Amino acid sequence: MTTDTAPALGGRRAALPRLVSDYGVYAAVLVLLAYNAVFTPYFLDAGNLRTQLVQAAPIVIVALGMALVIGSEGIDLSVGSVMALAAAVIPLYLGFGMWPAVLMALLAGIAAGLFNGTLVAVVGLQPIVATLALLVAGRGLALVFAGGQLKQLHNPELLALGDGELAGVPVIVLAAAGLTLATAILVGRTTYGRQLVAVGGNRPAAVLAGLPVRRILITAYVLCGLFAAVAGVFATARLTASDPSAIGNLAELSAITAVVVGGTPLTGGRVRVLGTVAGAMLMQLVRATLIKHDLPDSAAQMAQAAIILVAVYVARERRTR
């Protein structure tokens, strides 16, 4: 009897980290929603729920790009600086109209991603080193473009991106939903998505299999830079000003947290798109819950740090079992 039950118990213990890693973030979001529904006045009001979605949307957008990079066994520490760079570029071209200015901001994000991807895939630098360089230089360049000062924006079309709605849904939420769908299709339904996961899971084997590893890696960083620039455009529109010193500040940490908590391992080889979105929502709900109960923002940051440690520990337990 002992020999029969021991393997079963071991199997249950081995399955626990997998269940927590795969579904823990969704359970945590539901628990927080239930808690706030009971103990936080007016939390389920339509206006408050709209606010939570709008505040989480930029994190979702940046985290989706980060998930692609982490899935390739990389990391991008420069996304916050890329957001600032996009914000700084907008006023330079806004005289030509809103769309040319937005296009140039997105091109700046693509260029930043191309720079990072080339350093990683061609030069062979470690991702953390390559992107750390742009983390510092990117925000410095943004401040140079902005002349070191905040610039108020008065273009109605641009500002509509920040507070506009379509069929009653904020534009930024629709953009985050659209990019989530596009990323899910890219990862789950395309050859590139399968190749990205293969490269992240075992790069030497991917090379031996003849996959275009360099192109795959560069594309991942380009998409990450593009998504960060999109988030930078929306952040600028919501702020109604270009402020490179503030826009995107610590965005890289929020994005990495959302990805890791959402179940994408830092070791690569897997991309959980919906988990990443849930991770971003969890971080926003944690912050909102603590603030609404009169705790300082520093408490939310410490809570997020604790969640990261738990997520990484669970992921490690899953790998070792």
Buried (B, 14 or more C-beta within 10 A) or exposed (E): EEEEEEEEEEEEEEEBBBEBBEEBBBEBBEEBBEEBEEEBEEBEEEEBEBBBBBBBBBBBBBBBBBBBBBBBBBBBBBBBBBBBBBBBBBBBBBEEEBEEBBBBBBBBBBBBBBBBBBBBBEEEBEBEEBBBBBBEBBBBBBBEBBEEEBBEBEBEBBBEBBEBEEEEEBBBBBBBBEBBEEBBEBBEEEEBBEBBBBBBBBBEEBEEEEBBBBEBBBBBBBBBBBBBBBBBBBBBBBBBBBBBBEBBBEBBBBBBBBBBBBBBBBEBBBBBBBBBBBBBBBBBBBBBBBEBEEBEEEBBBEBBEEBBEBBBEBBBBBEEE
